[in-house]
Amino acid sequence: MTLLAWLKRYGTAVYAQMRRKQFTVAQKQHIARELLDGRLSEDEALLKYELRLKKTPRQWVAAYRASEALLLTAEPDPPVDANAGLARQLRQAQW
C-alpha cells in the first residue's frame, strides 16, 4: 500500500513539474552571458544550476544571441563622428 501511495503521489507528472526548476528570463540571460564570457563552462553550468540536459543552456545561449542581434539591428544609427566606429567595434568585440 505504501509503495502504491508513493507512486500516486510522487510518480505523477504534476510532481515532476513541481520538482523541475524554473528559471526567469533574466536568470537564463545571466547564465547565457556567463557561458559566452567564458566564466562558466557548459559542464559547470549543468552542475551549478542543476540542469539535466546540455541542450538547455545551449538553447538559452541561442535565444540570448538572437535577442541581442535584434537589439543591435534595432538601434538607430548614432551620429557620425570619430568615435562611432570604435563604439561599434567595441560592441562587436564584447559578443
C-alpha positions as CSV (number, residue, x, y, z in Angstrom):
1,M,0.0,0.0,0.0
2,T,2.8,2.4,0.9
3,L,4.5,1.9,-2.4
4,L,1.3,2.5,-4.3
5,A,0.7,5.7,-2.4
6,W,4.2,6.9,-3.1
7,L,3.8,6.1,-6.8
8,K,0.5,8.0,-6.9
9,R,1.9,11.0,-5.1
10,Y,5.5,11.2,-6.5
11,G,5.2,9.3,-9.8
12,T,2.8,11.8,-11.4
13,A,3.5,14.4,-14.0
14,V,2.3,17.1,-11.5
15,Y,5.0,16.1,-9.1
16,A,7.7,16.0,-11.8
17,Q,6.6,19.5,-12.9
18,M,6.9,20.8,-9.3
19,R,10.4,19.3,-9.0
20,R,11.6,20.9,-12.2
21,K,13.5,24.0,-11.5
22,Q,12.0,27.1,-13.2
23,F,14.2,30.0,-14.4
24,T,13.2,33.5,-15.2
25,V,14.2,35.1,-18.5
26,A,16.7,37.3,-16.6
27,Q,18.3,34.2,-15.0
28,K,18.5,32.5,-18.3
29,Q,20.2,35.6,-19.8
30,H,22.6,35.8,-16.9
31,I,23.6,32.1,-17.4
32,A,24.0,32.6,-21.1
33,R,26.3,35.7,-20.5
34,E,28.4,33.6,-18.1
35,L,28.8,30.9,-20.8
36,L,29.5,33.4,-23.6
37,D,32.0,35.3,-21.5
38,G,33.8,32.1,-20.6
39,R,33.2,32.5,-16.9
40,L,31.4,29.2,-16.8
41,S,31.9,26.0,-18.9
42,E,28.9,24.0,-20.1
43,D,29.6,21.2,-17.6
44,E,30.0,23.7,-14.8
45,A,26.7,25.3,-15.7
46,L,25.0,21.9,-15.6
47,L,26.3,21.3,-12.1
48,K,25.9,24.9,-10.7
49,Y,22.3,25.3,-11.9
50,E,21.2,21.7,-11.5
51,L,20.4,21.3,-15.2
52,R,19.8,17.8,-16.6
53,L,20.4,18.3,-20.4
54,K,23.2,20.1,-22.2
55,K,20.8,21.4,-24.8
56,T,19.1,23.6,-22.2
57,P,21.9,26.1,-21.7
58,R,22.7,25.9,-25.4
59,Q,19.1,26.9,-26.2
60,W,19.4,29.8,-23.7
61,V,22.6,31.0,-25.4
62,A,21.0,30.8,-28.8
63,A,18.0,32.8,-27.5
64,Y,20.2,35.3,-25.9
65,R,22.3,35.8,-29.1
66,A,19.1,36.2,-31.1
67,S,17.7,38.8,-28.7
68,E,21.0,40.7,-28.7
69,A,21.1,40.6,-32.5
70,L,17.6,42.1,-32.6
71,L,18.7,44.9,-30.2
72,L,21.8,45.7,-32.3
73,T,19.8,45.9,-35.5
74,A,17.0,47.9,-33.9
75,E,19.4,50.6,-32.6
76,P,19.3,53.8,-34.5
77,D,22.5,54.7,-36.2
78,P,24.5,57.1,-34.0
79,P,25.6,60.4,-35.3
80,V,28.7,60.1,-37.5
81,D,31.8,61.1,-35.5
82,A,35.3,59.7,-34.9
83,N,34.2,57.5,-32.0
84,A,31.2,55.9,-33.7
85,G,33.3,53.2,-35.5
86,L,35.2,52.5,-32.3
87,A,32.0,52.1,-30.3
88,R,30.6,49.7,-32.9
89,Q,33.8,47.6,-32.8
90,L,33.7,47.5,-29.0
91,R,30.1,46.2,-29.0
92,Q,31.1,43.5,-31.6
93,A,34.2,42.6,-29.6
94,Q,32.1,42.1,-26.5
95,W,30.0,39.5,-28.2
